Each structure stands twice: as C-alpha cells, then as structure tokens.
Amino acid sequence: MHSVNLTCHDDRTRLTFKGALDAAAARAAYDAMSKALTRARPLHLYAKDLERLDASGLQLLLAFLQAVKERDLSFQWRAVSPALQAGAELLDLADALELPR
C-alpha cells in the first residue's frame, strides 16, 4: 500500500495520503508528488486517513508545498488527520504547511 495515491482529473490533481508517511515510505511518496507537480493542475490534498508520520514525512510535505508555490500552482487541503495536525503543530509547521484550522 502506498502512502500517497495520485488521481488525475482534467481540471485538478488529487493526492490522497493514508497510512504512514515516514522515512520508509518517502521514495514512493516522492514519486507520486513529483508526478503531481508535472501535471501542473490545481491540487486537492486529502490526508484524513494519514495515521502517522515522522519528521521526514513532514519535511517531504513542506518541500512539496514549497515546490507547488514555486510553480505558482494552487492547492487546498480537503481533509487533515489528527496525526498530521498534531505532528505539524509539534514541529511548528502548521502555518508553513497552510493546514486548515
């Protein structure tokens, strides 16, 4: 099971995060995120089923969103899990990740 699934639509790209986003899942997650960037469509991010993540997972999300902004792509968090919210707040990254309140 991949921690990040990519779903392509004509007008947007959906990234769904689930399970664990950690060092072990980083390679597969990076590949999916890279494909989303190359599509150059608005991004909808769903993370309600993300059960756990570590600092490397948060770092990957932060680098991804920086790349999104550099490419002037729009993104929206559509759902955020308690694990993502708590991890981001613990490392003071909730604002940098633009997580909903």
C-alpha positions as CSV (number, residue, x, y, z in Angstrom):
1,M,0.0,0.0,0.0
2,H,1.4,3.4,-1.0
3,S,1.2,6.2,1.5
4,V,0.3,8.7,-1.3
5,N,-2.1,8.0,-4.2
6,L,-2.4,10.2,-7.2
7,T,-5.7,10.6,-9.0
8,C,-5.7,12.7,-12.2
9,H,-8.7,14.7,-13.3
10,D,-8.9,17.1,-16.3
11,D,-9.1,20.1,-14.0
12,R,-7.2,19.1,-10.9
13,T,-4.9,16.5,-9.3
14,R,-5.9,14.7,-6.2
15,L,-3.3,13.4,-3.7
16,T,-4.6,11.1,-1.0
17,F,-2.3,10.4,1.9
18,K,-3.0,7.4,4.1
19,G,-1.3,5.0,6.5
20,A,2.2,6.2,7.3
21,L,4.2,9.0,5.7
22,D,7.7,8.2,7.1
23,A,11.2,7.5,6.0
24,A,10.2,4.0,4.8
25,A,7.5,5.5,2.5
26,A,9.5,8.5,1.4
27,R,10.6,7.2,-2.0
28,A,7.1,6.2,-3.2
29,A,5.6,9.3,-1.8
30,Y,8.2,11.5,-3.5
31,D,7.4,9.8,-6.9
32,A,3.7,10.5,-6.6
33,M,4.2,14.1,-5.5
34,S,6.6,14.6,-8.4
35,K,4.1,13.4,-10.9
36,A,1.5,15.7,-9.4
37,L,3.9,18.7,-9.9
38,T,4.5,17.8,-13.6
39,R,0.8,17.8,-14.3
40,A,0.6,21.5,-13.4
41,R,-3.0,21.4,-12.3
42,P,-4.6,22.7,-9.1
43,L,-4.0,20.2,-6.2
44,H,-6.5,18.8,-3.8
45,L,-4.9,17.2,-0.8
46,Y,-6.7,14.6,1.3
47,A,-5.0,13.4,4.5
48,K,-7.8,12.3,6.7
49,D,-6.6,8.7,6.7
50,L,-2.9,9.6,7.4
51,E,-2.4,7.7,10.6
52,R,1.2,8.5,11.4
53,L,4.2,10.5,10.1
54,D,7.6,11.3,11.3
55,A,9.9,14.4,10.8
56,S,11.0,13.1,7.4
57,G,7.3,12.9,6.3
58,L,6.7,16.4,7.4
59,Q,9.9,17.6,5.7
60,L,8.7,15.9,2.5
61,L,5.3,17.7,2.7
62,L,7.0,21.0,3.3
63,A,9.4,20.6,0.4
64,F,6.5,19.6,-1.8
65,L,4.4,22.6,-0.9
66,Q,7.4,24.9,-1.5
67,A,7.7,23.4,-5.0
68,V,4.0,23.9,-5.5
69,K,4.3,27.6,-4.6
70,E,7.4,28.0,-6.8
71,R,5.4,26.7,-9.8
72,D,2.6,29.0,-8.9
73,L,0.1,26.1,-8.5
74,S,-2.9,26.3,-6.3
75,F,-3.6,23.8,-3.6
76,Q,-6.2,23.1,-1.0
77,W,-6.2,20.8,2.0
78,R,-9.6,19.0,1.7
79,A,-9.1,16.8,4.8
80,V,-6.4,16.6,7.5
81,S,-5.9,13.9,10.1
82,P,-5.3,14.4,13.7
83,A,-1.9,12.8,13.3
84,L,-0.9,15.4,10.6
85,Q,-2.3,18.3,12.6
86,A,-0.5,17.2,15.8
87,G,2.8,16.5,14.1
88,A,2.8,19.8,12.3
89,E,1.9,21.7,15.5
90,L,4.6,19.9,17.5
91,L,7.3,21.0,15.0
92,D,5.7,24.4,14.5
93,L,5.0,23.7,10.8
94,A,1.2,24.1,10.7
95,D,1.4,27.6,9.3
96,A,4.1,26.7,6.8
97,L,2.0,23.8,5.6
98,E,-1.0,26.0,5.5
99,L,-3.1,23.5,7.3
100,P,-6.7,24.4,8.0
101,R,-7.6,25.4,11.5
